[in-house]
C-alpha cells in the first residue's frame, strides 16, 4: 500500500518526460494550436539583443552626375530699389538759342526712391531628365535695403509664387565658353534663354544686342542674375 501511495504522489519519470515538452510547446505558442515552427539554424539565442529595425527608405536623391545638378538649390536675385514718379516744381529753365533766355517754372515728373525694395528668390529642382522646375517668389520690403532686421515681418509683402519650367536643348559657345540653351515656359509664354553657373553665381543671356536666328542672345550679362544661397543646416 505505501508503494501505491508513493506512486500516486510522484508521477512517473516517463510521464514527466512526455508532458514537459508538451507544456513548453503550448506556452511558446500562446496556448493556441497555430504555431509556426522556427528554424533552429536561424533562431536568435535566448537573451541575445534583437536586431534593430531598418530605417524607412529616404527619397531617392537626384544623380550627382546629372549635368543639370549645378542649377539645383536656392538662388536669390539682387535687391531692387522700388522707384516712383513724383511731380517736382522746376522754377525756371534756360535754353540756348543764340542767347540765354528764361522760361516760366513748371512741374516735371522725376523718378525717386519710394523707400521700398524687393528681392526675388528662386528654388530650382529637377522635374524630369533635362527639365528644371523653377519656383519664383518675390518679397517687397518696407525699406530700401531688402532687410529683415529693420522690418516688421508682417509688413513684408509676398507676391504670388510663379512656377516655370526650363527645358535643356543644347549648348552655345558664348564669350569664350559654353552656355546652356533653355526653352523656358512660364505663365507669360515660352522664351529662349542662355544660362551659365560660375562660382555659385547664375548668369543669363543679354538681349541688348539682339538674338540669333534661333532666338538666343549673342552674349551673356556681365553681372550675375542670381546668387546661390547657403544650404539650410
C-alpha positions as CSV (number, residue, x, y, z in Angstrom):
1,X,0.0,0.0,0.0
2,X,2.7,2.6,0.8
3,X,4.2,1.8,-2.6
4,X,0.8,2.6,-4.2
5,X,0.5,5.9,-2.4
6,X,4.0,6.9,-3.4
7,X,3.1,6.1,-7.0
8,X,0.1,8.4,-6.8
9,X,2.1,11.3,-5.3
10,X,5.1,11.1,-7.6
11,X,4.3,10.9,-11.3
12,X,6.4,8.5,-13.2
13,X,9.5,9.9,-14.8
14,X,8.2,8.7,-18.1
15,X,5.0,10.8,-17.7
16,X,7.1,14.0,-16.9
17,X,9.3,13.3,-19.9
18,X,6.1,13.2,-22.0
19,X,4.3,16.2,-20.5
20,X,7.1,18.7,-20.1
21,X,7.8,19.3,-23.9
22,X,4.0,19.5,-24.5
23,X,3.5,22.2,-21.9
24,X,6.5,24.2,-23.1
25,X,5.2,23.9,-26.6
26,X,1.8,25.3,-25.7
27,X,3.4,28.2,-23.7
28,X,5.6,29.2,-26.6
29,X,2.5,29.2,-29.0
30,X,0.4,31.2,-26.6
31,X,-1.8,28.3,-25.7
32,X,-3.3,28.1,-29.2
33,X,-2.9,25.5,-31.8
34,X,-1.4,27.6,-34.6
35,X,2.3,27.8,-34.2
36,X,4.9,28.5,-36.9
37,X,7.9,26.3,-36.4
38,X,11.1,28.3,-36.2
39,X,14.2,27.2,-38.0
40,X,16.7,26.4,-35.3
41,X,19.6,27.4,-37.5
42,X,18.3,31.0,-37.8
43,X,16.7,31.5,-34.3
44,X,18.4,34.0,-32.1
45,X,19.9,32.6,-28.8
46,X,17.9,33.3,-25.7
47,X,18.9,36.6,-24.2
48,X,20.5,37.9,-27.4
49,X,19.6,41.5,-28.3
50,X,17.1,41.9,-31.1
51,X,18.3,43.3,-34.4
52,X,17.4,47.0,-34.9
53,X,14.6,47.6,-37.4
54,X,15.6,49.1,-40.7
55,X,15.1,52.9,-41.1
56,X,12.4,54.0,-43.6
57,X,13.7,54.5,-47.1
58,X,14.6,58.1,-47.9
59,X,13.6,59.8,-51.2
60,X,16.0,59.0,-54.0
61,X,18.3,62.0,-54.4
62,X,19.0,63.3,-57.9
63,X,22.0,61.7,-59.5
64,X,25.2,63.7,-58.9
65,X,26.3,63.1,-62.5
66,X,23.2,64.9,-63.8
67,X,24.6,67.8,-65.9
68,X,21.7,69.9,-64.7
69,X,22.5,69.4,-61.0
70,X,24.7,72.5,-60.9
71,X,21.4,74.5,-61.1
72,X,19.7,72.7,-58.2
73,X,19.2,74.7,-55.0
74,X,18.1,78.1,-53.7
75,X,19.0,81.3,-55.5
76,X,18.4,85.0,-54.8
77,X,18.4,88.0,-57.1
78,X,19.8,91.4,-56.3
79,X,17.9,93.9,-54.1
80,X,16.0,96.3,-56.2
81,X,15.1,99.8,-55.0
82,X,11.5,100.4,-56.0
83,X,11.2,103.8,-57.7
84,X,8.2,106.0,-58.0
85,X,7.4,109.1,-60.0
86,X,6.6,112.4,-58.3
87,X,5.9,115.9,-59.7
88,X,8.8,118.2,-58.9
89,X,8.5,122.0,-59.4
90,X,11.2,123.5,-61.6
91,X,11.1,127.2,-61.0
92,X,12.9,128.2,-64.2
93,X,14.9,126.8,-67.0
94,X,17.4,128.2,-69.5
95,X,17.6,127.5,-73.2
96,X,20.3,128.4,-75.7
97,X,19.0,129.9,-78.9
98,X,21.8,132.4,-79.5
99,X,21.2,133.9,-76.1
100,X,20.2,132.8,-72.7
101,X,16.5,133.1,-72.0
102,X,14.5,132.1,-69.0
103,X,11.2,130.2,-69.2
104,X,8.4,130.0,-66.7
105,X,8.6,127.4,-64.0
106,X,6.7,124.1,-64.4
107,X,6.2,120.7,-62.9
108,X,8.3,117.8,-64.1
109,X,7.9,114.1,-63.2
110,X,11.1,112.6,-61.7
111,X,11.9,109.1,-60.5
112,X,12.8,108.9,-56.9
113,X,13.1,106.1,-54.3
114,X,9.9,105.1,-52.8
115,X,11.6,103.8,-49.6
116,X,10.7,100.2,-50.5
117,X,12.6,97.4,-52.2
118,X,12.1,93.9,-53.5
119,X,14.1,90.7,-54.0
120,X,13.2,87.6,-55.8
121,X,14.3,84.1,-54.6
122,X,14.1,81.1,-56.9
123,X,14.2,77.4,-56.0
124,X,15.4,75.2,-58.8
125,X,14.6,71.5,-58.6
126,X,14.6,68.6,-61.1
127,X,11.3,68.0,-62.8
128,X,12.4,65.1,-65.1
129,X,15.5,64.4,-67.1
130,X,16.7,67.5,-68.8
131,X,13.9,69.7,-67.4
132,X,14.1,72.1,-64.4
133,X,11.3,73.4,-62.3
134,X,11.8,77.0,-61.1
135,X,9.8,78.3,-58.2
136,X,10.0,82.1,-58.0
137,X,8.9,84.2,-55.1
138,X,9.2,88.0,-54.8
139,X,9.1,89.8,-51.4
140,X,8.5,93.5,-51.0
141,X,10.3,95.2,-48.0
142,X,9.3,98.4,-46.3
143,X,12.9,99.7,-46.6
144,X,15.3,100.3,-49.4
145,X,17.8,97.5,-48.4
146,X,15.7,94.3,-48.5
147,X,16.5,93.9,-44.8
148,X,14.6,91.7,-42.5
149,X,16.3,93.1,-39.4
150,X,14.6,96.5,-39.6
151,X,11.3,95.4,-40.9
152,X,8.2,94.1,-39.1
153,X,7.7,90.6,-40.5
154,X,4.0,91.4,-41.0
155,X,4.9,94.4,-43.2
156,X,6.8,92.2,-45.8
157,X,4.6,91.5,-48.7
158,X,4.9,88.2,-50.5
159,X,3.9,88.2,-54.2
160,X,2.2,85.1,-55.7
161,X,4.6,82.3,-56.4
162,X,5.3,81.7,-60.1
163,X,6.2,78.2,-61.5
164,X,8.2,77.9,-64.6
165,X,9.9,75.0,-66.5
166,X,13.3,75.2,-68.2
167,X,14.0,72.5,-70.8
168,X,17.6,72.0,-71.8
169,X,18.0,71.9,-75.5
170,X,21.8,72.1,-76.0
171,X,24.8,74.5,-75.6
172,X,26.1,77.6,-77.4
173,X,29.7,78.9,-77.3
174,X,29.4,82.5,-75.9
175,X,32.1,84.8,-74.6
176,X,34.8,82.2,-74.7
177,X,32.9,79.3,-73.1
178,X,29.8,77.1,-73.4
179,X,26.4,78.3,-72.1
180,X,23.3,76.1,-71.7
181,X,20.4,76.8,-74.0
182,X,16.9,76.5,-72.4
183,X,13.3,76.8,-73.5
184,X,11.6,78.5,-70.5
185,X,7.9,78.1,-70.2
186,X,6.0,80.3,-67.7
187,X,2.5,81.8,-67.4
188,X,3.8,84.6,-69.8
189,X,4.6,82.1,-72.6
190,X,7.7,80.4,-73.8
191,X,11.0,82.1,-74.4
192,X,14.6,81.1,-75.3
193,X,17.4,82.0,-72.9
194,X,21.0,81.1,-72.1
195,X,22.2,80.3,-68.6
196,X,25.5,79.5,-67.1
197,X,26.7,78.7,-63.5
198,X,30.0,80.1,-62.4
199,X,31.4,80.4,-58.8
200,X,27.9,80.0,-57.2
201,X,26.5,82.7,-59.5
202,X,24.0,82.2,-62.3
203,X,24.4,84.3,-65.4
204,X,21.7,84.9,-68.1
205,X,22.0,85.9,-71.7
206,X,21.9,89.6,-72.6
207,X,19.5,90.6,-75.3
208,X,20.8,94.1,-75.5
209,X,22.4,93.2,-78.9
210,X,19.5,91.2,-80.2
211,X,19.3,87.5,-80.8
212,X,20.5,84.9,-83.3
213,X,18.1,83.1,-85.7
214,X,17.2,80.6,-83.1
215,X,16.2,83.4,-80.7
216,X,19.2,83.1,-78.3
217,X,21.3,86.2,-77.3
218,X,24.7,86.7,-78.7
219,X,26.4,87.5,-75.3
220,X,25.9,87.0,-71.6
221,X,25.2,89.6,-68.9
222,X,28.3,90.9,-67.1
223,X,26.6,90.8,-63.8
224,X,25.1,87.7,-62.3
225,X,21.3,87.5,-62.2
226,X,21.2,85.2,-59.2
227,X,23.5,84.2,-56.3
228,X,23.3,80.7,-54.7
229,X,22.1,80.8,-51.1
230,X,23.8,78.6,-48.4
231,X,22.2,75.3,-47.9
232,X,19.9,75.0,-44.9
233,X,21.6,73.4,-41.9
